[in-house]
Amino acid sequence: MAAFFEGFSVLFLGITLVMSSCMVANCGNFYQDFDLTWGGNRAKIFNGGQLLSLSLDKTSGSGFQSRKEYLFGRIDVQLKLVAGNSAGTVTAYYLSSQGPTHDEIDFEFLGNVSGEPYILHTNVFTQGKGGREQQFYLWFDPTRNFHTYSIIWKPQYIVFLVDNTPIRLFKNAESVGVPYPKKQPMRIYSSLWNADDWATRGGLVKTDWSKAPFTAYYRNFNAKTCSGSCTSSSTKFSNGALQSQELDAYSRRRLRWVRKNFMIYNYCNDYKRFAQGFPPECRQSRFL
Ligand SMILES: *[C@@H]1O[C@H](CO)[C@@H](O)[C@H](O)[C@H]1NC(C)=O
């Protein structure tokens, strides 16, 4: 009986710790962690730093960036995307270093007319070179609720996650001559802007300005950086995956599920575009 209660109170303590660390210190305060960089009062922080919003109208979009730079780690944020008719709008959320040989890890959410699906567009730049697009539909309506979008960036690989499900794995392919982001620290950037020349059905559907302003919301930002070894175990992502060189079996299964059911474009399958031969990292990315 005593053991039972002891177990219970340890569990209770655990829950309290997780909750309080998330609510007070760790789970970011937008005032502390970010600067609103453009769009004037179209970018706002409220609820004492717990909530951030970006909006877009005919005159301008808006954006923010992190104060800190990161070199490896796990970065999570919850996002609620522009609701209703969001056609023509793009909400970008990405990590990037600076300069002509910069590295970049991108999430871009391409809006759509009401009731039609957003596209989640992803890309990875290394040493200034991108062109590694993968696109997905989501398995939920990203405008109804907040969902968690995460990047795990390790020396061995980069994983993109949606609600803790891996959607994309970019492996370190230096062994076949592909540069890998591992030296340049990156900042977090986000912006909401008009891209109706390409975003929705390839630019066919234009932004309906009578519905402006368009607004997206952010909360629960959380960054865990790896000092040195990059084997933090305090993560919601399965520990095996953070510690080992490879994703664990469960994560690989989830990734295959996403690729099978929700992936709509993969540059590594674009035979027309790469008629002269695929980029070297594609050989690995076909086998998970
Ligand atoms: C918008 O909806 C159309 C029709 O369902 C779809 O083909 C397209 O992929 C959707 N998303 C975007 C961003 O164009």
The ligand as an ORCA input file, in Angstrom:
! r2SCAN-3c Opt
* xyz 0 1
  C      -6.175     23.227    -52.814
  O      -7.263     22.458    -53.224
  C      -7.094     21.841    -54.485
  C      -8.400     21.123    -54.824
  O      -8.722     20.192    -53.810
  C      -5.897     20.892    -54.454
  O      -5.678     20.357    -55.726
  C      -4.661     21.641    -53.984
  O      -3.592     20.726    -53.815
  C      -4.960     22.310    -52.643
  N      -3.852     22.986    -52.018
  C      -3.130     23.992    -52.542
  C      -2.189     24.678    -51.659
  O      -3.213     24.349    -53.708
*
